[in-house]
Amino acid sequence: MTDTDDTRHPRHNPQLIGHSAAEQKFLSIWKSERIPHGWLLTGPRGIGKATLAFRIARFVLSNGGDQASSPGLFGEPAVPNLELDEESPVFRRIASGGHADLMTLERTINPDTNKMRSNIAVENVRSAGDFLRLTASEGGWRVVIIDSVDELNVNAANALLKILEEPPNNALLLLVCHAPGRLLPTIRSRCCQMPLLPLPETDVASILQSASPDLPAGDLQPLCQLSDGSPGRAVALAEEGGLELYRELVSLLVSLPNTETSAIHSFGDRLARRGAEDSFRLVTELLSWWISRLTRMGARGLEIPNIVPEEEGCAARLLAATGVDHWLEVWEKVNTLARQTDGLNLDKKQALLNMFHALKGAATG
């Protein structure tokens, strides 16, 4: 999860909850000494992929292979997981961004606009290739974490492919990926796949309570439901007022197809204000998620439970008015409008009006 508070960056996080199978898979392959150079960590945003990537990096750069090679006193594995003590020099150096054998590629702030760049440029990937070809400063491995490969532009993706096709010795690439289906098939085929699954609500609730101890008790369950098994998403929703935005969004959806235009305009005015960029992004993500849930559960003949009041009845009425295929088209249109608005800096209010125009059209049958 990216956060303005750097202490929340995955490089600082010593804990990994709910992904012990992925850890054991890496440990098993590591002990076999036939270690793939490329690892593709996939799954929804916020479930711990970057946290696992840094956990692997710490393990490898602390000579984890040497530690794991000898059994314990009673024959048990010496290293049961990838955990490294927070006080260890390797942990501290990685947390501070000062380990000479680790490079991290992420989107950065453009100093000219003071806004986050939309992608990771080809120059960054080429510099990572040069970095991996150098001899490790501490005589072991060199590690590159790309968080995330979804944000590579076309040229950067091709540059990454070249590295994976001819990887240097003792080089490890850990690729965080939210949507592997959009990645070049040739990149996927050259990586060891490590899919991470959404977490149970109990784990999400535990992480959310730890990150947001002042959260009102009544908000915990709906935030966990909205998280879809992603603790990072739950924390972001809690911190950015996501639950209140969701309530307002559902109140507009409940009125479809007769939602008052003035209400949509008012909502759009708030989301289009300077400084409301995160709220607009959150609303479009929540709308996309709501329609996706509508189509998925509708296709299976399942009732959509209330997260906020009246939601179940609204969903049933909309599915009765229009088939799942039509709602899938609306979902694609909403996602396209959201991407174009973000990438091209289009008018946010107009984008929201266009989204509701598509929703009203579908709701009329």
Phi, psi and omega in degrees: 000133176271137182213149179293334175275109186296336180292346178269358181295145180305338179295341180266350191272115180275349187252142173228118184251129170088007183231039181296329180296320178294319177300315182294326177297315179296315180300318181298315180291322179300317181290337179287344180066016172244079194262119176298146178283329182248133178233129181251108181264111188243160178144173181299158177300143170080010182265356176119014183296313179292324177299318177294320180300314179291329177295316176297316181300316179298317180299311182295316184282350173261021181060042181303328180298321179293320180294325186278348188283339181250136182286165177285184185302324184252021176087000179283158178302136181293330182239101183285339179206191185263011186294141177229137182301136181298337182271357181290149180302321181295315179301314183295319182291321177293320179298325181275355182077021186246019178274126187292342184254014178232130173237137178242129176252121177220166170296146181233168177284131174281116184296337181285325182251346184062026177241158179293133177296153183278343181207176174261124189279161181298326180299324179294319181291320178296322178294328176293321176298318177297319180299317182292335181280348177284154175290136181301135183297330183249019172078008181244244184256160167245137187233135173238129173251126175249115184233089011229162179289345175298337186260012173282137171283177187301314181294322179294321178297320178293324177294321176296319179301320179297321178295317181291330179288326180227069185287141174293163176294148177053040177243135182232125176247121179250111189253113176277130186218124180270333185223078185298335180295338180268353182279152177305129179303327180292331174288315179302318186290342182260011181237151170283124185280132176227084180284135176251135185264154174303150182273153173297156182300329180296320178291318178299316181298319180298315181292319181296318179295323178292319182282331183229072186295339181266011181296131176303139185303324182290346181270345188297307183296312179297325177294321177295321177295319180290337185290337181057038177083011181248108179296326178298320178293319180298316180295317179297318179298318180295319185281334185256013179071030185295326183292319179294320176297322180294319179299317179294320180297314181296325179298328176284322180292324182299330183275353182301144000272011186257023179301130183295131180301324180297325179292320178293318178299317181297316178297317180296322178300318180294319184284341182268355181294152175299132181094353182259018183302318181294322179294319178298313179301318182295317180297316180293324176295317180294321178295316178299317180296319182296315180292322178299316178295322178301314183288319182295311183284327177295321179296333181264002179072025182261148176284145179265115185287157176289129162261321169235159184303147175076358185292317183298314180295323178298314181297317180298319181294318181292322178293326178290329182283325187217140181291166182301321182300319180293320179293329176296322177296320178296318178302315179296321180293317179301315180295319179297314179298320180295316180295316181295320181295318180288313185288327184253004180056049181279172180295118186290321179296316180296322178298317180295320178298320178294322178298315181288333173298317178293321179295317179296320179299318179291324184289341178277351176083000000 
